[in-house]
Amino acid sequence: MSDININYAEEMFKEYSDVINAKQLKLMLGNTIGNNKIYELLKSKEIYNKKIGNKYFIPKICVIEYLMKN
């Protein structure tokens, strides 16, 4: 993944904090997929995350990496 692509994606998502939740993930992915798919991506760790209790904590850089590879 090139630095140019990373910088572009970071600029595109600059309004999001460094760690996001599942609702914000859905918005970052363009609100184009349903909640079931969001949680499937998180449970399978296709997008790296940490689950504490019933909440998911997702590093923004992991969302960017997911988008760059897909």
HTML snippet that shows the backbone in 3Dmol.js (N, CA, C, O; Angstrom):
<script src="https://3Dmol.org/build/3Dmol-min.js"></script>
<div id="view" style="width:600px;height:400px;position:relative"></div>
<script>
const pdb = `
ATOM      1  N   MET A   1       0.851  -1.163   0.000  1.00  0.00           N
ATOM      2  CA  MET A   1       0.000   0.000   0.000  1.00  0.00           C
ATOM      3  C   MET A   1       0.903   1.234   0.000  1.00  0.00           C
ATOM      4  O   MET A   1       1.815   1.345   0.819  1.00  0.00           O
ATOM      5  N   SER A   2       0.649   2.129  -0.895  1.00  0.00           N
ATOM      6  CA  SER A   2       1.530   3.297  -1.003  1.00  0.00           C
ATOM      7  C   SER A   2       1.172   4.371   0.014  1.00  0.00           C
ATOM      8  O   SER A   2       0.046   4.453   0.504  1.00  0.00           O
ATOM      9  N   ASP A   3       2.180   5.192   0.312  1.00  0.00           N
ATOM     10  CA  ASP A   3       1.965   6.303   1.255  1.00  0.00           C
ATOM     11  C   ASP A   3       0.942   7.285   0.720  1.00  0.00           C
ATOM     12  O   ASP A   3       0.197   7.891   1.489  1.00  0.00           O
ATOM     13  N   ILE A   4       0.901   7.449  -0.609  1.00  0.00           N
ATOM     14  CA  ILE A   4      -0.059   8.375  -1.222  1.00  0.00           C
ATOM     15  C   ILE A   4      -1.483   7.918  -0.931  1.00  0.00           C
ATOM     16  O   ILE A   4      -2.333   8.729  -0.562  1.00  0.00           O
ATOM     17  N   ASN A   5      -1.747   6.625  -1.095  1.00  0.00           N
ATOM     18  CA  ASN A   5      -3.082   6.093  -0.832  1.00  0.00           C
ATOM     19  C   ASN A   5      -3.465   6.233   0.637  1.00  0.00           C
ATOM     20  O   ASN A   5      -4.595   6.600   0.960  1.00  0.00           O
ATOM     21  N   ILE A   6      -2.516   5.938   1.524  1.00  0.00           N
ATOM     22  CA  ILE A   6      -2.778   6.066   2.961  1.00  0.00           C
ATOM     23  C   ILE A   6      -3.093   7.520   3.298  1.00  0.00           C
ATOM     24  O   ILE A   6      -4.057   7.796   4.012  1.00  0.00           O
ATOM     25  N   ASN A   7      -2.292   8.443   2.792  1.00  0.00           N
ATOM     26  CA  ASN A   7      -2.511   9.860   3.076  1.00  0.00           C
ATOM     27  C   ASN A   7      -3.863  10.324   2.558  1.00  0.00           C
ATOM     28  O   ASN A   7      -4.558  11.090   3.225  1.00  0.00           O
ATOM     29  N   TYR A   8      -4.236   9.862   1.371  1.00  0.00           N
ATOM     30  CA  TYR A   8      -5.536  10.228   0.793  1.00  0.00           C
ATOM     31  C   TYR A   8      -6.670   9.714   1.688  1.00  0.00           C
ATOM     32  O   TYR A   8      -7.608  10.451   1.992  1.00  0.00           O
ATOM     33  N   ALA A   9      -6.579   8.458   2.104  1.00  0.00           N
ATOM     34  CA  ALA A   9      -7.622   7.869   2.931  1.00  0.00           C
ATOM     35  C   ALA A   9      -7.688   8.545   4.298  1.00  0.00           C
ATOM     36  O   ALA A   9      -8.774   8.789   4.823  1.00  0.00           O
ATOM     37  N   GLU A  10      -6.532   8.844   4.870  1.00  0.00           N
ATOM     38  CA  GLU A  10      -6.532   9.530   6.161  1.00  0.00           C
ATOM     39  C   GLU A  10      -7.179  10.911   6.045  1.00  0.00           C
ATOM     40  O   GLU A  10      -7.907  11.342   6.939  1.00  0.00           O
ATOM     41  N   GLU A  11      -6.911  11.586   4.955  1.00  0.00           N
ATOM     42  CA  GLU A  11      -7.525  12.898   4.722  1.00  0.00           C
ATOM     43  C   GLU A  11      -9.039  12.752   4.545  1.00  0.00           C
ATOM     44  O   GLU A  11      -9.813  13.566   5.047  1.00  0.00           O
ATOM     45  N   MET A  12      -9.445  11.711   3.828  1.00  0.00           N
ATOM     46  CA  MET A  12     -10.852  11.478   3.558  1.00  0.00           C
ATOM     47  C   MET A  12     -11.636  11.205   4.852  1.00  0.00           C
ATOM     48  O   MET A  12     -12.803  11.582   4.962  1.00  0.00           O
ATOM     49  N   PHE A  13     -10.998  10.555   5.820  1.00  0.00           N
ATOM     50  CA  PHE A  13     -11.665  10.182   7.069  1.00  0.00           C
ATOM     51  C   PHE A  13     -11.178  11.007   8.256  1.00  0.00           C
ATOM     52  O   PHE A  13     -11.257  10.553   9.398  1.00  0.00           O
ATOM     53  N   LYS A  14     -10.679  12.205   8.003  1.00  0.00           N
ATOM     54  CA  LYS A  14     -10.091  13.005   9.082  1.00  0.00           C
ATOM     55  C   LYS A  14     -11.098  13.401  10.162  1.00  0.00           C
ATOM     56  O   LYS A  14     -10.697  13.694  11.289  1.00  0.00           O
ATOM     57  N   GLU A  15     -12.396  13.415   9.846  1.00  0.00           N
ATOM     58  CA  GLU A  15     -13.388  13.800  10.852  1.00  0.00           C
ATOM     59  C   GLU A  15     -13.643  12.687  11.873  1.00  0.00           C
ATOM     60  O   GLU A  15     -14.288  12.922  12.895  1.00  0.00           O
ATOM     61  N   TYR A  16     -13.141  11.481  11.602  1.00  0.00           N
ATOM     62  CA  TYR A  16     -13.311  10.363  12.535  1.00  0.00           C
ATOM     63  C   TYR A  16     -12.122  10.291  13.484  1.00  0.00           C
ATOM     64  O   TYR A  16     -10.992  10.601  13.106  1.00  0.00           O
ATOM     65  N   SER A  17     -12.389   9.881  14.714  1.00  0.00           N
ATOM     66  CA  SER A  17     -11.306   9.721  15.680  1.00  0.00           C
ATOM     67  C   SER A  17     -10.457   8.504  15.309  1.00  0.00           C
ATOM     68  O   SER A  17     -10.811   7.752  14.401  1.00  0.00           O
ATOM     69  N   ASP A  18      -9.358   8.313  15.998  1.00  0.00           N
ATOM     70  CA  ASP A  18      -8.445   7.211  15.692  1.00  0.00           C
ATOM     71  C   ASP A  18      -9.054   5.842  15.977  1.00  0.00           C
ATOM     72  O   ASP A  18      -8.643   4.841  15.391  1.00  0.00           O
ATOM     73  N   VAL A  19     -10.018   5.802  16.864  1.00  0.00           N
ATOM     74  CA  VAL A  19     -10.736   4.562  17.183  1.00  0.00           C
ATOM     75  C   VAL A  19     -12.221   4.843  17.009  1.00  0.00           C
ATOM     76  O   VAL A  19     -12.758   5.800  17.568  1.00  0.00           O
ATOM     77  N   ILE A  20     -12.875   3.995  16.225  1.00  0.00           N
ATOM     78  CA  ILE A  20     -14.294   4.204  15.914  1.00  0.00           C
ATOM     79  C   ILE A  20     -15.136   3.047  16.444  1.00  0.00           C
ATOM     80  O   ILE A  20     -14.605   2.047  16.929  1.00  0.00           O
ATOM     81  N   ASN A  21     -16.455   3.197  16.343  1.00  0.00           N
ATOM     82  CA  ASN A  21     -17.370   2.130  16.738  1.00  0.00           C
ATOM     83  C   ASN A  21     -18.058   1.560  15.489  1.00  0.00           C
ATOM     84  O   ASN A  21     -17.805   2.014  14.373  1.00  0.00           O
ATOM     85  N   ALA A  22     -18.919   0.575  15.687  1.00  0.00           N
ATOM     86  CA  ALA A  22     -19.571  -0.105  14.560  1.00  0.00           C
ATOM     87  C   ALA A  22     -20.456   0.843  13.750  1.00  0.00           C
ATOM     88  O   ALA A  22     -20.514   0.741  12.525  1.00  0.00           O
ATOM     89  N   LYS A  23     -21.132   1.750  14.417  1.00  0.00           N
ATOM     90  CA  LYS A  23     -22.002   2.707  13.716  1.00  0.00           C
ATOM     91  C   LYS A  23     -21.169   3.613  12.806  1.00  0.00           C
ATOM     92  O   LYS A  23     -21.552   3.885  11.668  1.00  0.00           O
ATOM     93  N   GLN A  24     -20.032   4.076  13.318  1.00  0.00           N
ATOM     94  CA  GLN A  24     -19.151   4.911  12.509  1.00  0.00           C
ATOM     95  C   GLN A  24     -18.539   4.115  11.358  1.00  0.00           C
ATOM     96  O   GLN A  24     -18.347   4.646  10.264  1.00  0.00           O
ATOM     97  N   LEU A  25     -18.230   2.833  11.608  1.00  0.00           N
ATOM     98  CA  LEU A  25     -17.703   1.974  10.544  1.00  0.00           C
ATOM     99  C   LEU A  25     -18.683   1.913   9.382  1.00  0.00           C
ATOM    100  O   LEU A  25     -18.286   2.018   8.222  1.00  0.00           O
ATOM    101  N   LYS A  26     -19.949   1.744   9.693  1.00  0.00           N
ATOM    102  CA  LYS A  26     -20.977   1.685   8.651  1.00  0.00           C
ATOM    103  C   LYS A  26     -20.983   2.974   7.834  1.00  0.00           C
ATOM    104  O   LYS A  26     -21.108   2.929   6.611  1.00  0.00           O
ATOM    105  N   LEU A  27     -20.849   4.109   8.492  1.00  0.00           N
ATOM    106  CA  LEU A  27     -20.796   5.392   7.787  1.00  0.00           C
ATOM    107  C   LEU A  27     -19.546   5.495   6.914  1.00  0.00           C
ATOM    108  O   LEU A  27     -19.607   5.978   5.784  1.00  0.00           O
ATOM    109  N   MET A  28     -18.410   5.037   7.448  1.00  0.00           N
ATOM    110  CA  MET A  28     -17.158   5.090   6.678  1.00  0.00           C
ATOM    111  C   MET A  28     -17.234   4.237   5.418  1.00  0.00           C
ATOM    112  O   MET A  28     -16.616   4.555   4.402  1.00  0.00           O
ATOM    113  N   LEU A  29     -17.998   3.150   5.493  1.00  0.00           N
ATOM    114  CA  LEU A  29     -18.144   2.269   4.337  1.00  0.00           C
ATOM    115  C   LEU A  29     -19.262   2.741   3.415  1.00  0.00           C
ATOM    116  O   LEU A  29     -19.708   2.002   2.538  1.00  0.00           O
ATOM    117  N   GLY A  30     -19.699   3.946   3.616  1.00  0.00           N
ATOM    118  CA  GLY A  30     -20.671   4.559   2.722  1.00  0.00           C
ATOM    119  C   GLY A  30     -22.107   4.204   2.997  1.00  0.00           C
ATOM    120  O   GLY A  30     -22.983   4.451   2.168  1.00  0.00           O
ATOM    121  N   ASN A  31     -22.364   3.618   4.172  1.00  0.00           N
ATOM    122  CA  ASN A  31     -23.730   3.248   4.531  1.00  0.00           C
ATOM    123  C   ASN A  31     -24.362   2.336   3.480  1.00  0.00           C
ATOM    124  O   ASN A  31     -25.580   2.320   3.303  1.00  0.00           O
ATOM    125  N   THR A  32     -23.509   1.574   2.784  1.00  0.00           N
ATOM    126  CA  THR A  32     -23.989   0.741   1.682  1.00  0.00           C
ATOM    127  C   THR A  32     -24.234  -0.703   2.073  1.00  0.00           C
ATOM    128  O   THR A  32     -24.795  -1.470   1.290  1.00  0.00           O
ATOM    129  N   ILE A  33     -23.819  -1.085   3.274  1.00  0.00           N
ATOM    130  CA  ILE A  33     -24.034  -2.463   3.710  1.00  0.00           C
ATOM    131  C   ILE A  33     -24.822  -2.451   5.011  1.00  0.00           C
ATOM    132  O   ILE A  33     -24.813  -1.473   5.758  1.00  0.00           O
ATOM    133  N   GLY A  34     -25.487  -3.536   5.255  1.00  0.00           N
ATOM    134  CA  GLY A  34     -26.350  -3.618   6.431  1.00  0.00           C
ATOM    135  C   GLY A  34     -25.590  -3.929   7.704  1.00  0.00           C
ATOM    136  O   GLY A  34     -24.402  -4.251   7.686  1.00  0.00           O
ATOM    137  N   ASN A  35     -26.307  -3.825   8.802  1.00  0.00           N
ATOM    138  CA  ASN A  35     -25.715  -4.097  10.110  1.00  0.00           C
ATOM    139  C   ASN A  35     -25.204  -5.526  10.226  1.00  0.00           C
ATOM    140  O   ASN A  35     -24.164  -5.764  10.841  1.00  0.00           O
ATOM    141  N   ASN A  36     -25.921  -6.475   9.644  1.00  0.00           N
ATOM    142  CA  ASN A  36     -25.475  -7.869   9.714  1.00  0.00           C
ATOM    143  C   ASN A  36     -24.099  -8.034   9.087  1.00  0.00           C
ATOM    144  O   ASN A  36     -23.249  -8.730   9.643  1.00  0.00           O
ATOM    145  N   LYS A  37     -23.866  -7.415   7.953  1.00  0.00           N
ATOM    146  CA  LYS A  37     -22.564  -7.507   7.280  1.00  0.00           C
ATOM    147  C   LYS A  37     -21.487  -6.792   8.097  1.00  0.00           C
ATOM    148  O   LYS A  37     -20.359  -7.276   8.187  1.00  0.00           O
ATOM    149  N   ILE A  38     -21.820  -5.660   8.687  1.00  0.00           N
ATOM    150  CA  ILE A  38     -20.864  -4.941   9.540  1.00  0.00           C
ATOM    151  C   ILE A  38     -20.387  -5.861  10.655  1.00  0.00           C
ATOM    152  O   ILE A  38     -19.184  -5.992  10.884  1.00  0.00           O
ATOM    153  N   TYR A  39     -21.321  -6.497  11.346  1.00  0.00           N
ATOM    154  CA  TYR A  39     -20.945  -7.357  12.467  1.00  0.00           C
ATOM    155  C   TYR A  39     -20.261  -8.627  11.995  1.00  0.00           C
ATOM    156  O   TYR A  39     -19.433  -9.183  12.718  1.00  0.00           O
ATOM    157  N   GLU A  40     -20.583  -9.096  10.807  1.00  0.00           N
ATOM    158  CA  GLU A  40     -19.883 -10.243  10.232  1.00  0.00           C
ATOM    159  C   GLU A  40     -18.404  -9.891   9.986  1.00  0.00           C
ATOM    160  O   GLU A  40     -17.514 -10.682  10.298  1.00  0.00           O
ATOM    161  N   LEU A  41     -18.155  -8.708   9.428  1.00  0.00           N
ATOM    162  CA  LEU A  41     -16.778  -8.249   9.194  1.00  0.00           C
ATOM    163  C   LEU A  41     -16.010  -8.133  10.511  1.00  0.00           C
ATOM    164  O   LEU A  41     -14.822  -8.449  10.573  1.00  0.00           O
ATOM    165  N   LEU A  42     -16.685  -7.684  11.548  1.00  0.00           N
ATOM    166  CA  LEU A  42     -16.031  -7.512  12.839  1.00  0.00           C
ATOM    167  C   LEU A  42     -15.802  -8.851  13.542  1.00  0.00           C
ATOM    168  O   LEU A  42     -14.717  -9.094  14.071  1.00  0.00           O
ATOM    169  N   LYS A  43     -16.807  -9.713  13.550  1.00  0.00           N
ATOM    170  CA  LYS A  43     -16.669 -11.007  14.226  1.00  0.00           C
ATOM    171  C   LYS A  43     -15.619 -11.885  13.564  1.00  0.00           C
ATOM    172  O   LYS A  43     -14.920 -12.637  14.243  1.00  0.00           O
ATOM    173  N   SER A  44     -15.503 -11.796  12.248  1.00  0.00           N
ATOM    174  CA  SER A  44     -14.514 -12.604  11.526  1.00  0.00           C
ATOM    175  C   SER A  44     -13.120 -11.983  11.578  1.00  0.00           C
ATOM    176  O   SER A  44     -12.146 -12.586  11.126  1.00  0.00           O
ATOM    177  N   LYS A  45     -13.031 -10.779  12.129  1.00  0.00           N
ATOM    178  CA  LYS A  45     -11.779 -10.010  12.214  1.00  0.00           C
ATOM    179  C   LYS A  45     -11.252  -9.629  10.831  1.00  0.00           C
ATOM    180  O   LYS A  45     -10.067  -9.334  10.674  1.00  0.00           O
ATOM    181  N   GLU A  46     -12.141  -9.635   9.821  1.00  0.00           N
ATOM    182  CA  GLU A  46     -11.746  -9.150   8.502  1.00  0.00           C
ATOM    183  C   GLU A  46     -11.317  -7.687   8.604  1.00  0.00           C
ATOM    184  O   GLU A  46     -10.424  -7.234   7.888  1.00  0.00           O
ATOM    185  N   ILE A  47     -11.962  -6.970   9.495  1.00  0.00           N
ATOM    186  CA  ILE A  47     -11.513  -5.650   9.910  1.00  0.00           C
ATOM    187  C   ILE A  47     -11.121  -5.806  11.373  1.00  0.00           C
ATOM    188  O   ILE A  47     -11.964  -6.090  12.224  1.00  0.00           O
ATOM    189  N   TYR A  48      -9.823  -5.618  11.660  1.00  0.00           N
ATOM    190  CA  TYR A  48      -9.324  -5.818  13.019  1.00  0.00           C
ATOM    191  C   TYR A  48     -10.068  -4.925  14.010  1.00  0.00           C
ATOM    192  O   TYR A  48     -10.370  -3.768  13.719  1.00  0.00           O
ATOM    193  N   ASN A  49     -10.355  -5.482  15.177  1.00  0.00           N
ATOM    194  CA  ASN A  49     -11.065  -4.738  16.213  1.00  0.00           C
ATOM    195  C   ASN A  49     -10.841  -5.398  17.557  1.00  0.00           C
ATOM    196  O   ASN A  49     -10.326  -6.513  17.641  1.00  0.00           O
ATOM    197  N   LYS A  50     -11.231  -4.704  18.598  1.00  0.00           N
ATOM    198  CA  LYS A  50     -11.264  -5.257  19.953  1.00  0.00           C
ATOM    199  C   LYS A  50     -12.697  -5.122  20.449  1.00  0.00           C
ATOM    200  O   LYS A  50     -13.317  -4.067  20.325  1.00  0.00           O
ATOM    201  N   LYS A  51     -13.203  -6.200  21.009  1.00  0.00           N
ATOM    202  CA  LYS A  51     -14.551  -6.170  21.566  1.00  0.00           C
ATOM    203  C   LYS A  51     -14.428  -6.170  23.083  1.00  0.00           C
ATOM    204  O   LYS A  51     -13.774  -7.034  23.667  1.00  0.00           O
ATOM    205  N   ILE A  52     -15.062  -5.199  23.704  1.00  0.00           N
ATOM    206  CA  ILE A  52     -15.100  -5.107  25.158  1.00  0.00           C
ATOM    207  C   ILE A  52     -16.569  -5.049  25.547  1.00  0.00           C
ATOM    208  O   ILE A  52     -17.281  -4.099  25.220  1.00  0.00           O
ATOM    209  N   GLY A  53     -17.000  -6.075  26.246  1.00  0.00           N
ATOM    210  CA  GLY A  53     -18.426  -6.195  26.556  1.00  0.00           C
ATOM    211  C   GLY A  53     -19.181  -6.431  25.264  1.00  0.00           C
ATOM    212  O   GLY A  53     -18.913  -7.398  24.551  1.00  0.00           O
ATOM    213  N   ASN A  54     -20.118  -5.562  24.961  1.00  0.00           N
ATOM    214  CA  ASN A  54     -20.864  -5.701  23.706  1.00  0.00           C
ATOM    215  C   ASN A  54     -20.500  -4.595  22.708  1.00  0.00           C
ATOM    216  O   ASN A  54     -21.221  -4.374  21.735  1.00  0.00           O
ATOM    217  N   LYS A  55     -19.389  -3.906  22.949  1.00  0.00           N
ATOM    218  CA  LYS A  55     -18.975  -2.814  22.068  1.00  0.00           C
ATOM    219  C   LYS A  55     -17.701  -3.161  21.323  1.00  0.00           C
ATOM    220  O   LYS A  55     -16.786  -3.782  21.865  1.00  0.00           O
ATOM    221  N   TYR A  56     -17.666  -2.744  20.066  1.00  0.00           N
ATOM    222  CA  TYR A  56     -16.489  -2.941  19.230  1.00  0.00           C
ATOM    223  C   TYR A  56     -15.701  -1.639  19.146  1.00  0.00           C
ATOM    224  O   TYR A  56     -16.268  -0.556  18.996  1.00  0.00           O
ATOM    225  N   PHE A  57     -14.387  -1.771  19.246  1.00  0.00           N
ATOM    226  CA  PHE A  57     -13.468  -0.648  19.102  1.00  0.00           C
ATOM    227  C   PHE A  57     -12.571  -0.954  17.915  1.00  0.00           C
ATOM    228  O   PHE A  57     -11.821  -1.930  17.932  1.00  0.00           O
ATOM    229  N   ILE A  58     -12.647  -0.118  16.882  1.00  0.00           N
ATOM    230  CA  ILE A  58     -11.985  -0.383  15.610  1.00  0.00           C
ATOM    231  C   ILE A  58     -10.991   0.736  15.312  1.00  0.00           C
ATOM    232  O   ILE A  58     -11.388   1.895  15.192  1.00  0.00           O
ATOM    233  N   PRO A  59      -9.704   0.407  15.192  1.00  0.00           N
ATOM    234  CA  PRO A  59      -8.743   1.443  14.803  1.00  0.00           C
ATOM    235  C   PRO A  59      -9.049   1.939  13.383  1.00  0.00           C
ATOM    236  O   PRO A  59      -9.242   1.142  12.465  1.00  0.00           O
ATOM    237  N   LYS A  60      -9.089   3.240  13.222  1.00  0.00           N
ATOM    238  CA  LYS A  60      -9.401   3.824  11.910  1.00  0.00           C
ATOM    239  C   LYS A  60      -8.441   3.321  10.832  1.00  0.00           C
ATOM    240  O   LYS A  60      -8.856   3.083   9.698  1.00  0.00           O
ATOM    241  N   ILE A  61      -7.171   3.158  11.172  1.00  0.00           N
ATOM    242  CA  ILE A  61      -6.188   2.697  10.190  1.00  0.00           C
ATOM    243  C   ILE A  61      -6.539   1.300   9.672  1.00  0.00           C
ATOM    244  O   ILE A  61      -6.223   0.973   8.528  1.00  0.00           O
ATOM    245  N   CYS A  62      -7.184   0.480  10.490  1.00  0.00           N
ATOM    246  CA  CYS A  62      -7.584  -0.865  10.047  1.00  0.00           C
ATOM    247  C   CYS A  62      -8.711  -0.800   9.027  1.00  0.00           C
ATOM    248  O   CYS A  62      -8.786  -1.639   8.129  1.00  0.00           O
ATOM    249  N   VAL A  63      -9.571   0.173   9.157  1.00  0.00           N
ATOM    250  CA  VAL A  63     -10.634   0.376   8.155  1.00  0.00           C
ATOM    251  C   VAL A  63      -9.998   0.827   6.842  1.00  0.00           C
ATOM    252  O   VAL A  63     -10.378   0.360   5.768  1.00  0.00           O
ATOM    253  N   ILE A  64      -9.042   1.726   6.935  1.00  0.00           N
ATOM    254  CA  ILE A  64      -8.348   2.202   5.734  1.00  0.00           C
ATOM    255  C   ILE A  64      -7.625   1.052   5.050  1.00  0.00           C
ATOM    256  O   ILE A  64      -7.679   0.927   3.827  1.00  0.00           O
ATOM    257  N   GLU A  65      -6.948   0.212   5.828  1.00  0.00           N
ATOM    258  CA  GLU A  65      -6.259  -0.947   5.252  1.00  0.00           C
ATOM    259  C   GLU A  65      -7.243  -1.890   4.581  1.00  0.00           C
ATOM    260  O   GLU A  65      -6.967  -2.408   3.499  1.00  0.00           O
ATOM    261  N   TYR A  66      -8.383  -2.115   5.208  1.00  0.00           N
ATOM    262  CA  TYR A  66      -9.419  -2.975   4.622  1.00  0.00           C
ATOM    263  C   TYR A  66      -9.893  -2.421   3.283  1.00  0.00           C
ATOM    264  O   TYR A  66     -10.036  -3.167   2.315  1.00  0.00           O
ATOM    265  N   LEU A  67     -10.134  -1.126   3.228  1.00  0.00           N
ATOM    266  CA  LEU A  67     -10.600  -0.514   1.984  1.00  0.00           C
ATOM    267  C   LEU A  67      -9.536  -0.553   0.888  1.00  0.00           C
ATOM    268  O   LEU A  67      -9.855  -0.719  -0.289  1.00  0.00           O
ATOM    269  N   MET A  68      -8.290  -0.402   1.273  1.00  0.00           N
ATOM    270  CA  MET A  68      -7.207  -0.389   0.286  1.00  0.00           C
ATOM    271  C   MET A  68      -6.991  -1.787  -0.322  1.00  0.00           C
ATOM    272  O   MET A  68      -6.602  -1.898  -1.484  1.00  0.00           O
ATOM    273  N   LYS A  69      -7.235  -2.824   0.437  1.00  0.00           N
ATOM    274  CA  LYS A  69      -7.012  -4.163  -0.101  1.00  0.00           C
ATOM    275  C   LYS A  69      -8.226  -4.724  -0.837  1.00  0.00           C
ATOM    276  O   LYS A  69      -8.110  -5.706  -1.569  1.00  0.00           O
ATOM    277  N   ASN A  70      -9.386  -4.106  -0.647  1.00  0.00           N
ATOM    278  CA  ASN A  70     -10.609  -4.615  -1.283  1.00  0.00           C
ATOM    279  C   ASN A  70     -11.104  -3.712  -2.362  1.00  0.00           C
ATOM    280  O   ASN A  70     -12.122  -4.002  -2.991  1.00  0.00           O
TER     281      ASN A  70
END
`;
const viewer = $3Dmol.createViewer("view");
viewer.addModel(pdb, "pdb");
viewer.setStyle({}, {cartoon: {color: "spectrum"}});
viewer.zoomTo();
viewer.render();
</script>
